[in-house]
């Protein structure tokens, strides 16, 4: 089989990323052989190795697009300071990609950079948009809520130097997410800290 043929077989899956196990199934071969064929495709510049067992079918894959694949089978979306930066609400560019997921909190290293996975309860998971190929990103309102919530839940306080709100930012959407926090004490704390953040925003 040629590299071009191998690559064509994988592209038929219609997904930006795949695992070595999936390539094994597509090619109907052994996992070891599939790994070698994927390495050949990587050397040819057709795919990119992201981490053990995970490959991007586009070497220039968008970093935000790989988040759900790092937490599979749990869903995920980019949020927190990474999403705030994407929405130009903060000037700093985070060194790692911050991700909200139903998966456990953990740190994952990839060839595209480090990803910080933050666990959210099911009732607080949502408020994002996007596509599988470009990635899923929290709305401005949800990114702000997530950032304040995770810090408050851990006993810390979130700081946002020179925070600014984009046109159309809706405070009511933030309040709706606050209302979903099940613990009364934490709900009050998050509400208060969000109020403090909003009051000093540019």
N, CA and C atoms as a LAMMPS dump frame, in Angstrom:
ITEM: TIMESTEP
0
ITEM: NUMBER OF ATOMS
606
ITEM: BOX BOUNDS ff ff ff
-5.0000000000000000e+02 5.0000000000000000e+02
-5.0000000000000000e+02 5.0000000000000000e+02
-5.0000000000000000e+02 5.0000000000000000e+02
ITEM: ATOMS id mol type element x y z
1 1 1 N 0.838 -1.202 0
2 1 2 C 0 0 0
3 1 3 C 0.876 1.257 0
4 2 1 N 0.506 2.252 -0.801
5 2 2 C 1.258 3.496 -0.848
6 2 3 C 0.8 4.427 0.26
7 3 1 N 1.657 5.429 0.575
8 3 2 C 1.297 6.405 1.597
9 3 3 C 0.047 7.167 1.177
10 4 1 N -0.057 7.486 -0.115
11 4 2 C -1.215 8.227 -0.614
12 4 3 C -2.496 7.42 -0.427
13 5 1 N -2.415 6.126 -0.686
14 5 2 C -3.58 5.259 -0.527
15 5 3 C -3.965 5.13 0.943
16 6 1 N -2.954 4.965 1.793
17 6 2 C -3.204 4.87 3.233
18 6 3 C -3.894 6.143 3.738
19 7 1 N -3.368 7.285 3.293
20 7 2 C -3.919 8.565 3.736
21 7 3 C -5.354 8.741 3.246
22 8 1 N -5.602 8.343 2.013
23 8 2 C -6.95 8.438 1.446
24 8 3 C -7.937 7.604 2.25
25 9 1 N -7.495 6.421 2.676
26 9 2 C -8.365 5.555 3.487
27 9 3 C -8.767 6.25 4.785
28 10 1 N -7.822 6.918 5.413
29 10 2 C -8.091 7.589 6.683
30 10 3 C -8.976 8.818 6.491
31 11 1 N -8.78 9.544 5.393
32 11 2 C -9.572 10.739 5.134
33 11 3 C -11.054 10.413 4.957
34 12 1 N -11.334 9.212 4.554
35 12 2 C -12.74 8.823 4.353
36 12 3 C -13.525 8.795 5.658
37 13 1 N -12.82 8.8 6.782
38 13 2 C -13.509 8.83 8.076
39 13 3 C -14.194 10.18 8.291
40 14 1 N -13.707 11.218 7.598
41 14 2 C -14.321 12.529 7.697
42 14 3 C -14.1 13.224 9.022
43 15 1 N -13.02 12.868 9.709
44 15 2 C -12.721 13.457 11.015
45 15 3 C -11.336 14.084 10.994
46 16 1 N -11.119 15.143 11.792
47 16 2 C -9.809 15.794 11.809
48 16 3 C -8.739 14.996 12.545
49 17 1 N -9.154 14.128 13.473
50 17 2 C -8.216 13.333 14.253
51 17 3 C -8.673 11.887 14.292
52 18 1 N -7.736 11.013 14.6
53 18 2 C -8.081 9.612 14.798
54 18 3 C -7.045 8.953 15.692
55 19 1 N -7.412 7.811 16.225
56 19 2 C -6.503 7.066 17.088
57 19 3 C -5.811 5.964 16.297
58 20 1 N -4.742 5.452 16.867
59 20 2 C -4.052 4.329 16.234
60 20 3 C -4.992 3.136 16.119
61 21 1 N -5.848 2.965 17.128
62 21 2 C -6.8 1.853 17.097
63 21 3 C -7.765 1.992 15.92
64 22 1 N -8.178 3.216 15.634
65 22 2 C -9.093 3.428 14.507
66 22 3 C -8.397 3.165 13.181
67 23 1 N -7.136 3.577 13.077
68 23 2 C -6.374 3.303 11.857
69 23 3 C -6.197 1.804 11.678
70 24 1 N -5.994 1.111 12.784
71 24 2 C -5.864 -0.351 12.744
72 24 3 C -7.113 -0.984 12.146
73 25 1 N -8.282 -0.479 12.551
74 25 2 C -9.545 -1.018 12.047
75 25 3 C -9.751 -0.675 10.57
76 26 1 N -9.406 0.555 10.19
77 26 2 C -9.575 0.972 8.796
78 26 3 C -8.714 0.128 7.869
79 27 1 N -7.469 -0.077 8.265
80 27 2 C -6.543 -0.822 7.417
81 27 3 C -6.615 -2.334 7.628
82 28 1 N -7.371 -2.739 8.638
83 28 2 C -7.513 -4.171 8.954
84 28 3 C -6.136 -4.834 9.091
85 29 1 N -5.356 -4.278 9.998
86 29 2 C -4.005 -4.789 10.234
87 29 3 C -3.76 -4.844 11.733
88 30 1 N -2.53 -5.072 12.128
89 30 2 C -2.207 -5.088 13.554
90 30 3 C -1.94 -3.669 14.034
91 31 1 N -2.039 -3.471 15.329
92 31 2 C -1.793 -2.141 15.889
93 31 3 C -0.356 -1.696 15.625
94 32 1 N 0.587 -2.611 15.741
95 32 2 C 1.992 -2.253 15.518
96 32 3 C 2.209 -1.806 14.073
97 33 1 N 1.636 -2.548 13.136
98 33 2 C 1.783 -2.195 11.725
99 33 3 C 1.112 -0.86 11.433
100 34 1 N -0.062 -0.652 12.028
101 34 2 C -0.77 0.62 11.832
102 34 3 C 0.07 1.781 12.352
103 35 1 N 0.721 1.576 13.493
104 35 2 C 1.566 2.618 14.055
105 35 3 C 2.711 2.977 13.118
106 36 1 N 3.307 1.973 12.498
107 36 2 C 4.413 2.205 11.579
108 36 3 C 3.935 2.953 10.338
109 37 1 N 2.753 2.584 9.85
110 37 2 C 2.214 3.253 8.661
111 37 3 C 1.858 4.714 8.973
112 38 1 N 1.377 4.961 10.171
113 38 2 C 1.085 6.333 10.579
114 38 3 C 2.371 7.15 10.695
115 39 1 N 3.425 6.53 11.204
116 39 2 C 4.711 7.219 11.301
117 39 3 C 5.246 7.563 9.916
118 40 1 N 5.015 6.681 8.955
119 40 2 C 5.43 6.943 7.572
120 40 3 C 4.675 8.136 7.008
121 41 1 N 3.375 8.207 7.31
122 41 2 C 2.565 9.339 6.851
123 41 3 C 3.027 10.637 7.512
124 42 1 N 3.429 10.543 8.771
125 42 2 C 3.922 11.723 9.481
126 42 3 C 5.233 12.212 8.859
127 43 1 N 6.114 11.288 8.518
128 43 2 C 7.387 11.644 7.89
129 43 3 C 7.161 12.294 6.526
130 44 1 N 6.055 11.914 5.877
131 44 2 C 5.729 12.476 4.569
132 44 3 C 4.993 13.811 4.693
133 45 1 N 4.728 14.229 5.943
134 45 2 C 4.056 15.497 6.162
135 45 3 C 2.555 15.457 5.953
136 46 1 N 1.978 14.255 5.963
137 46 2 C 0.539 14.116 5.725
138 46 3 C -0.273 14.124 7.021
139 47 1 N 0.286 13.599 8.09
140 47 2 C -0.402 13.585 9.38
141 47 3 C 0.546 14.11 10.449
142 48 1 N -0.003 14.347 11.633
143 48 2 C 0.819 14.84 12.735
144 48 3 C 0.55 14.007 13.981
145 49 1 N 1.61 13.548 14.616
146 49 2 C 1.472 12.807 15.864
147 49 3 C 1.266 13.803 16.996
148 50 1 N 0.169 13.668 17.726
149 50 2 C -0.164 14.607 18.792
150 50 3 C 0.265 14.099 20.167
151 51 1 N 0.007 12.861 20.433
152 51 2 C 0.406 12.205 21.665
153 51 3 C 0.23 10.711 21.448
154 52 1 N 0.604 9.916 22.419
155 52 2 C 0.544 8.47 22.267
156 52 3 C -0.854 8.028 21.798
157 53 1 N -0.907 7.422 20.624
158 53 2 C -2.159 6.872 20.109
159 53 3 C -3.093 7.853 19.443
160 54 1 N -2.682 9.133 19.285
161 54 2 C -3.572 10.132 18.703
162 54 3 C -2.857 10.893 17.584
163 55 1 N -3.543 11.024 16.447
164 55 2 C -2.958 11.627 15.262
165 55 3 C -3.923 12.617 14.622
166 56 1 N -3.374 13.673 14.031
167 56 2 C -4.181 14.649 13.294
168 56 3 C -3.994 14.396 11.805
169 57 1 N -5.086 14.39 11.059
170 57 2 C -5.01 14.152 9.62
171 57 3 C -4.584 15.408 8.864
172 58 1 N -4.511 16.526 9.565
173 58 2 C -3.99 17.765 8.995
174 58 3 C -2.851 18.233 9.894
175 59 1 N -1.618 18.261 9.393
176 59 2 C -0.482 18.687 10.223
177 59 3 C -0.664 20.082 10.82
178 60 1 N -1.491 20.914 10.176
179 60 2 C -1.741 22.273 10.668
180 60 3 C -3.041 22.355 11.452
181 61 1 N -3.44 21.262 12.068
182 61 2 C -4.697 21.221 12.81
183 61 3 C -4.752 22.337 13.857
184 62 1 N -5.941 22.917 14.017
185 62 2 C -6.126 23.974 15.012
186 62 3 C -6.047 23.371 16.412
187 63 1 N -5.238 23.944 17.303
188 63 2 C -5.107 23.382 18.662
189 63 3 C -6.44 23.212 19.375
190 64 1 N -7.362 24.154 19.187
191 64 2 C -8.65 24.06 19.881
192 64 3 C -9.447 22.848 19.411
193 65 1 N -9.19 22.375 18.195
194 65 2 C -9.976 21.268 17.644
195 65 3 C -9.679 19.939 18.318
196 66 1 N -8.536 19.819 18.977
197 66 2 C -8.177 18.515 19.515
198 66 3 C -8.716 18.276 20.924
199 67 1 N -9.253 19.322 21.562
200 67 2 C -9.71 19.184 22.948
201 67 3 C -10.652 18.004 23.188
202 68 1 N -11.741 17.841 22.403
203 68 2 C -12.653 16.716 22.67
204 68 3 C -12.003 15.347 22.496
205 69 1 N -10.985 15.28 21.657
206 69 2 C -10.317 14.003 21.419
207 69 3 C -9.387 13.635 22.579
208 70 1 N -8.965 14.631 23.341
209 70 2 C -8.109 14.371 24.495
210 70 3 C -8.904 13.839 25.676
211 71 1 N -10.2 14.12 25.711
212 71 2 C -11.028 13.713 26.845
213 71 3 C -12.032 12.622 26.481
214 72 1 N -12.057 12.202 25.215
215 72 2 C -13.013 11.175 24.778
216 72 3 C -12.933 9.956 25.697
217 73 1 N -14.104 9.368 26.041
218 73 2 C -15.439 9.608 25.487
219 73 3 C -16.194 10.776 26.125
220 74 1 N -15.549 11.511 27.012
221 74 2 C -16.208 12.659 27.63
222 74 3 C -16.13 13.873 26.707
223 75 1 N -17.188 14.657 26.615
224 75 2 C -17.161 15.857 25.766
225 75 3 C -16.305 16.951 26.385
226 76 1 N -15.898 17.915 25.567
227 76 2 C -15.055 19.005 26.063
228 76 3 C -15.161 20.205 25.142
229 77 1 N -14.858 21.37 25.685
230 77 2 C -14.776 22.592 24.885
231 77 3 C -13.733 23.506 25.512
232 78 1 N -13.153 24.376 24.709
233 78 2 C -12.154 25.322 25.199
234 78 3 C -12.864 26.45 25.935
235 79 1 N -12.368 26.794 27.119
236 79 2 C -13.002 27.828 27.922
237 79 3 C -11.941 28.557 28.749
238 80 1 N -12.401 29.176 29.853
239 80 2 C -11.514 29.855 30.793
240 80 3 C -10.672 30.927 30.08
241 81 1 N -9.411 31.056 30.468
242 81 2 C -8.58 32.127 29.933
243 81 3 C -8.306 31.955 28.444
244 82 1 N -8.305 30.736 27.96
245 82 2 C -8.085 30.515 26.524
246 82 3 C -9.229 31.098 25.705
247 83 1 N -10.455 30.874 26.163
248 83 2 C -11.612 31.418 25.442
249 83 3 C -11.702 32.928 25.62
250 84 1 N -11.371 33.425 26.814
251 84 2 C -11.385 34.874 27.027
252 84 3 C -10.408 35.557 26.077
253 85 1 N -9.247 34.945 25.873
254 85 2 C -8.266 35.486 24.944
255 85 3 C -8.792 35.424 23.514
256 86 1 N -9.431 34.324 23.138
257 86 2 C -9.984 34.179 21.791
258 86 3 C -11.022 35.269 21.513
259 87 1 N -11.813 35.591 22.529
260 87 2 C -12.836 36.637 22.383
261 87 3 C -12.281 38.047 22.604
262 88 1 N -10.957 38.137 22.769
263 88 2 C -10.268 39.424 22.972
264 88 3 C -10.79 40.165 24.202
265 89 1 N -11.125 39.413 25.239
266 89 2 C -11.57 40.005 26.495
267 89 3 C -10.392 40.266 27.43
268 90 1 N -9.286 39.587 27.194
269 90 2 C -8.06 39.806 27.941
270 90 3 C -6.912 39.915 26.945
271 91 1 N -5.853 40.606 27.324
272 91 2 C -4.723 40.809 26.429
273 91 3 C -3.717 39.665 26.483
274 92 1 N -3.65 38.996 27.632
275 92 2 C -2.672 37.923 27.782
276 92 3 C -3.023 36.743 26.874
277 93 1 N -1.984 36.104 26.339
278 93 2 C -2.165 34.887 25.565
279 93 3 C -1.72 33.724 26.444
280 94 1 N -2.643 32.89 26.914
281 94 2 C -2.29 31.794 27.833
282 94 3 C -1.259 30.845 27.226
283 95 1 N -0.381 30.333 28.054
284 95 2 C 0.651 29.413 27.583
285 95 3 C 0.093 28.021 27.326
286 96 1 N -1.006 27.668 27.984
287 96 2 C -1.628 26.38 27.738
288 96 3 C -3.095 26.597 27.361
289 97 1 N -3.693 25.581 26.79
290 97 2 C -5.105 25.649 26.41
291 97 3 C -5.936 25.112 27.563
292 98 1 N -6.875 25.913 28.036
293 98 2 C -7.724 25.523 29.165
294 98 3 C -9.036 24.961 28.637
295 99 1 N -9.403 23.798 29.129
296 99 2 C -10.539 23.052 28.591
297 99 3 C -11.525 22.672 29.69
298 100 1 N -12.808 22.825 29.413
299 100 2 C -13.867 22.38 30.322
300 100 3 C -14.37 21.027 29.827
301 101 1 N -14.572 20.093 30.738
302 101 2 C -14.984 18.754 30.343
303 101 3 C -15.724 18.048 31.468
304 102 1 N -16.408 16.98 31.108
305 102 2 C -16.999 16.103 32.116
306 102 3 C -15.964 15.1 32.605
307 103 1 N -14.817 15.076 31.955
308 103 2 C -13.701 14.226 32.37
309 103 3 C -13.094 14.799 33.649
310 104 1 N -12.212 14.027 34.284
311 104 2 C -11.567 14.492 35.508
312 104 3 C -10.542 15.58 35.201
313 105 1 N -10.227 16.373 36.208
314 105 2 C -9.227 17.423 36.071
315 105 3 C -7.844 16.792 35.882
316 106 1 N -7.113 17.26 34.885
317 106 2 C -5.785 16.711 34.613
318 106 3 C -5.055 17.604 33.616
319 107 1 N -3.798 17.33 33.412
320 107 2 C -2.964 18.062 32.465
321 107 3 C -2.482 17.08 31.398
322 108 1 N -2.587 17.475 30.149
323 108 2 C -2.206 16.597 29.045
324 108 3 C -1.2 17.316 28.152
325 109 1 N -0.092 16.669 27.881
326 109 2 C 0.927 17.236 27.007
327 109 3 C 0.757 16.687 25.593
328 110 1 N 0.83 17.567 24.593
329 110 2 C 0.753 17.162 23.196
330 110 3 C 1.844 17.896 22.422
331 111 1 N 2.018 17.524 21.166
332 111 2 C 3.006 18.195 20.334
333 111 3 C 2.543 19.592 19.937
334 112 1 N 1.286 19.927 20.225
335 112 2 C 0.754 21.261 19.952
336 112 3 C 0.793 22.149 21.189
337 113 1 N 1.191 21.583 22.317
338 113 2 C 1.223 22.338 23.562
339 113 3 C 0.528 21.589 24.678
340 114 1 N 0.465 22.226 25.835
341 114 2 C -0.149 21.603 27.009
342 114 3 C -1.613 22.009 27.127
343 115 1 N -2.419 21.058 27.603
344 115 2 C -3.846 21.281 27.785
345 115 3 C -4.203 21.037 29.246
346 116 1 N -4.878 22.01 29.844
347 116 2 C -5.341 21.897 31.226
348 116 3 C -6.815 21.541 31.192
349 117 1 N -7.15 20.342 31.631
350 117 2 C -8.535 19.899 31.633
351 117 3 C -9.146 20.172 33.004
352 118 1 N -10.268 20.887 33.019
353 118 2 C -10.967 21.209 34.265
354 118 3 C -12.335 20.524 34.264
355 119 1 N -12.597 19.779 35.318
356 119 2 C -13.877 19.073 35.415
357 119 3 C -15.004 20.038 35.779
358 120 1 N -16.131 19.905 35.088
359 120 2 C -17.343 20.632 35.432
360 120 3 C -18.47 19.627 35.648
361 121 1 N -19.341 19.911 36.601
362 121 2 C -20.507 19.063 36.824
363 121 3 C -21.411 19.15 35.594
364 122 1 N -22.178 18.097 35.3
365 122 2 C -23.048 18.09 34.112
366 122 3 C -23.953 19.307 34
367 123 1 N -24.482 19.786 35.139
368 123 2 C -25.401 20.923 35.076
369 123 3 C -24.696 22.237 34.722
370 124 1 N -23.37 22.252 34.785
371 124 2 C -22.615 23.457 34.456
372 124 3 C -21.873 23.33 33.135
373 125 1 N -22.07 22.212 32.464
374 125 2 C -21.373 21.962 31.205
375 125 3 C -22.229 22.471 30.042
376 126 1 N -21.68 23.365 29.231
377 126 2 C -22.427 23.896 28.094
378 126 3 C -22.04 25.331 27.818
379 127 1 N -22.83 25.986 26.961
380 127 2 C -22.556 27.377 26.651
381 127 3 C -21.418 27.564 25.666
382 128 1 N -21.314 26.703 24.676
383 128 2 C -20.223 26.793 23.705
384 128 3 C -20.77 26.572 22.293
385 129 1 N -19.952 26.903 21.309
386 129 2 C -20.323 26.717 19.91
387 129 3 C -19.069 26.405 19.112
388 130 1 N -19.257 25.891 17.89
389 130 2 C -18.119 25.584 17.043
390 130 3 C -18.366 24.369 16.181
391 131 1 N -17.296 23.833 15.627
392 131 2 C -17.38 22.654 14.775
393 131 3 C -16.271 21.68 15.155
394 132 1 N -16.415 20.457 14.712
395 132 2 C -15.416 19.44 15.019
396 132 3 C -14.06 19.793 14.425
397 133 1 N -14.061 20.441 13.256
398 133 2 C -12.8 20.747 12.582
399 133 3 C -12.135 22.007 13.12
400 134 1 N -12.904 22.956 13.64
401 134 2 C -12.33 24.196 14.155
402 134 3 C -12.242 24.217 15.674
403 135 1 N -12.99 23.356 16.32
404 135 2 C -12.996 23.299 17.768
405 135 3 C -14.224 23.958 18.358
406 136 1 N -14.531 23.602 19.595
407 136 2 C -15.672 24.156 20.316
408 136 3 C -15.157 25.117 21.383
409 137 1 N -15.732 26.323 21.406
410 137 2 C -15.243 27.375 22.298
411 137 3 C -16.408 27.977 23.078
412 138 1 N -16.183 28.227 24.356
413 138 2 C -17.212 28.818 25.206
414 138 3 C -17.562 30.221 24.72
415 139 1 N -18.808 30.603 24.933
416 139 2 C -19.227 31.963 24.636
417 139 3 C -18.506 32.917 25.595
418 140 1 N -18.475 34.205 25.297
419 140 2 C -17.826 35.152 26.228
420 140 3 C -18.39 35.05 27.64
421 141 1 N -19.719 34.938 27.739
422 141 2 C -20.357 34.862 29.05
423 141 3 C -19.97 33.588 29.796
424 142 1 N -19.957 32.458 29.075
425 142 2 C -19.644 31.194 29.744
426 142 3 C -18.165 31.105 30.093
427 143 1 N -17.305 31.671 29.259
428 143 2 C -15.871 31.664 29.556
429 143 3 C -15.59 32.425 30.84
430 144 1 N -16.269 33.56 31.013
431 144 2 C -16.081 34.337 32.235
432 144 3 C -16.616 33.58 33.445
433 145 1 N -17.803 33.007 33.301
434 145 2 C -18.376 32.231 34.403
435 145 3 C -17.468 31.075 34.784
436 146 1 N -17.035 30.301 33.794
437 146 2 C -16.185 29.142 34.074
438 146 3 C -14.918 29.544 34.824
439 147 1 N -14.313 30.659 34.394
440 147 2 C -13.054 31.109 34.998
441 147 3 C -13.231 31.459 36.462
442 148 1 N -14.301 32.183 36.763
443 148 2 C -14.558 32.569 38.151
444 148 3 C -14.99 31.358 38.968
445 149 1 N -15.805 30.5 38.382
446 149 2 C -16.33 29.334 39.104
447 149 3 C -15.228 28.381 39.548
448 150 1 N -14.344 27.982 38.633
449 150 2 C -13.325 26.991 39.003
450 150 3 C -12.373 27.529 40.061
451 151 1 N -12.078 28.834 40.008
452 151 2 C -11.211 29.409 41.024
453 151 3 C -11.922 29.467 42.368
454 152 1 N -13.185 29.866 42.354
455 152 2 C -13.945 29.94 43.605
456 152 3 C -14.13 28.56 44.211
457 153 1 N -14.373 27.561 43.389
458 153 2 C -14.587 26.196 43.877
459 153 3 C -13.336 25.636 44.538
460 154 1 N -12.159 26.128 44.113
461 154 2 C -10.895 25.654 44.682
462 154 3 C -10.408 26.552 45.817
463 155 1 N -11.218 27.563 46.159
464 155 2 C -10.839 28.461 47.242
465 155 3 C -9.949 29.607 46.824
466 156 1 N -9.786 29.79 45.509
467 156 2 C -8.941 30.868 45.008
468 156 3 C -9.795 31.965 44.374
469 157 1 N -9.137 33.042 44.002
470 157 2 C -9.834 34.171 43.392
471 157 3 C -9.271 34.43 42.007
472 158 1 N -10.161 34.649 41.041
473 158 2 C -9.73 34.899 39.672
474 158 3 C -9.42 36.378 39.466
475 159 1 N -8.32 36.648 38.792
476 159 2 C -7.934 38.021 38.494
477 159 3 C -7.887 38.209 36.977
478 160 1 N -8.413 39.333 36.515
479 160 2 C -8.472 39.614 35.087
480 160 3 C -7.964 41.034 34.808
481 161 1 N -6.67 41.222 34.704
482 161 2 C -6.139 42.554 34.394
483 161 3 C -6.683 43.052 33.06
484 162 1 N -7.215 44.246 33.051
485 162 2 C -7.703 44.88 31.835
486 162 3 C -8.757 44.039 31.113
487 163 1 N -9.674 43.469 31.862
488 163 2 C -10.772 42.713 31.269
489 163 3 C -11.719 43.671 30.552
490 164 1 N -12.12 43.306 29.332
491 164 2 C -13.089 44.112 28.591
492 164 3 C -14.164 43.197 28.028
493 165 1 N -15.339 43.741 27.831
494 165 2 C -16.471 42.957 27.335
495 165 3 C -16.735 43.261 25.858
496 166 1 N -16.979 42.23 25.059
497 166 2 C -17.289 42.456 23.645
498 166 3 C -18.707 43.003 23.489
499 167 1 N -18.968 43.587 22.345
500 167 2 C -20.301 44.118 22.083
501 167 3 C -21.323 42.982 22.143
502 168 1 N -22.412 43.212 22.825
503 168 2 C -23.455 42.194 22.926
504 168 3 C -23.32 41.285 24.122
505 169 1 N -22.296 41.507 24.959
506 169 2 C -22.129 40.686 26.165
507 169 3 C -23.389 40.797 27.021
508 170 1 N -23.918 39.656 27.437
509 170 2 C -25.205 39.608 28.14
510 170 3 C -25.024 39.133 29.584
511 171 1 N -25.14 40.044 30.529
512 171 2 C -24.993 39.692 31.939
513 171 3 C -25.993 38.633 32.372
514 172 1 N -27.168 38.638 31.743
515 172 2 C -28.22 37.695 32.144
516 172 3 C -27.812 36.246 31.892
517 173 1 N -27.034 36.024 30.846
518 173 2 C -26.574 34.664 30.561
519 173 3 C -25.623 34.181 31.654
520 174 1 N -24.803 35.08 32.159
521 174 2 C -23.895 34.724 33.251
522 174 3 C -24.712 34.375 34.491
523 175 1 N -25.719 35.178 34.783
524 175 2 C -26.568 34.944 35.948
525 175 3 C -27.296 33.606 35.855
526 176 1 N -27.676 33.227 34.635
527 176 2 C -28.354 31.941 34.448
528 176 3 C -27.437 30.782 34.826
529 177 1 N -26.161 30.897 34.48
530 177 2 C -25.21 29.843 34.84
531 177 3 C -24.969 29.815 36.347
532 178 1 N -24.915 30.979 36.951
533 178 2 C -24.752 31.038 38.406
534 178 3 C -25.904 30.321 39.083
535 179 1 N -27.103 30.491 38.55
536 179 2 C -28.28 29.859 39.129
537 179 3 C -28.258 28.346 39.075
538 180 1 N -27.391 27.777 38.251
539 180 2 C -27.307 26.313 38.137
540 180 3 C -26.367 25.682 39.163
541 181 1 N -25.623 26.499 39.885
542 181 2 C -24.716 25.968 40.909
543 181 3 C -25.55 25.394 42.049
544 182 1 N -25.358 24.125 42.349
545 182 2 C -26.213 23.445 43.328
546 182 3 C -25.924 23.84 44.778
547 183 1 N -24.675 24.115 45.116
548 183 2 C -24.307 24.453 46.495
549 183 3 C -24.602 25.93 46.77
550 184 1 N -25.508 26.24 47.682
551 184 2 C -25.885 27.64 47.959
552 184 3 C -24.696 28.54 48.304
553 185 1 N -23.804 28.047 49.155
554 185 2 C -22.667 28.874 49.575
555 185 3 C -21.765 29.206 48.393
556 186 1 N -21.476 28.205 47.567
557 186 2 C -20.627 28.433 46.406
558 186 3 C -21.336 29.328 45.399
559 187 1 N -22.63 29.151 45.244
560 187 2 C -23.392 29.991 44.33
561 187 3 C -23.305 31.457 44.737
562 188 1 N -23.427 31.721 46.036
563 188 2 C -23.334 33.091 46.535
564 188 3 C -21.937 33.66 46.315
565 189 1 N -20.916 32.834 46.552
566 189 2 C -19.534 33.281 46.391
567 189 3 C -19.234 33.621 44.937
568 190 1 N -19.644 32.757 44.025
569 190 2 C -19.394 32.996 42.608
570 190 3 C -20.136 34.247 42.144
571 191 1 N -21.375 34.407 42.596
572 191 2 C -22.158 35.582 42.22
573 191 3 C -21.479 36.866 42.693
574 192 1 N -20.97 36.843 43.908
575 192 2 C -20.316 38.025 44.455
576 192 3 C -19.03 38.345 43.689
577 193 1 N -18.245 37.323 43.4
578 193 2 C -16.981 37.554 42.713
579 193 3 C -17.201 37.984 41.257
580 194 1 N -18.239 37.459 40.635
581 194 2 C -18.556 37.912 39.289
582 194 3 C -18.96 39.381 39.304
583 195 1 N -19.702 39.755 40.332
584 195 2 C -20.093 41.16 40.473
585 195 3 C -18.887 42.06 40.607
586 196 1 N -17.894 41.613 41.364
587 196 2 C -16.668 42.391 41.551
588 196 3 C -15.914 42.534 40.22
589 197 1 N -15.876 41.433 39.457
590 197 2 C -15.176 41.447 38.181
591 197 3 C -15.841 42.408 37.202
592 198 1 N -17.154 42.321 37.112
593 198 2 C -17.905 43.163 36.187
594 198 3 C -17.763 44.636 36.528
595 199 1 N -17.712 44.946 37.814
596 199 2 C -17.668 46.346 38.253
597 199 3 C -16.379 47.053 37.88
598 200 1 N -15.301 46.289 37.689
599 200 2 C -14.005 46.923 37.359
600 200 3 C -13.577 46.675 35.926
601 201 1 N -14.428 46.021 35.136
602 201 2 C -14.084 45.739 33.749
603 201 3 C -14.043 47.029 32.944
604 202 1 N -13.219 47.016 31.893
605 202 2 C -13.066 48.193 31.036
606 202 3 C -14.306 48.36 30.168
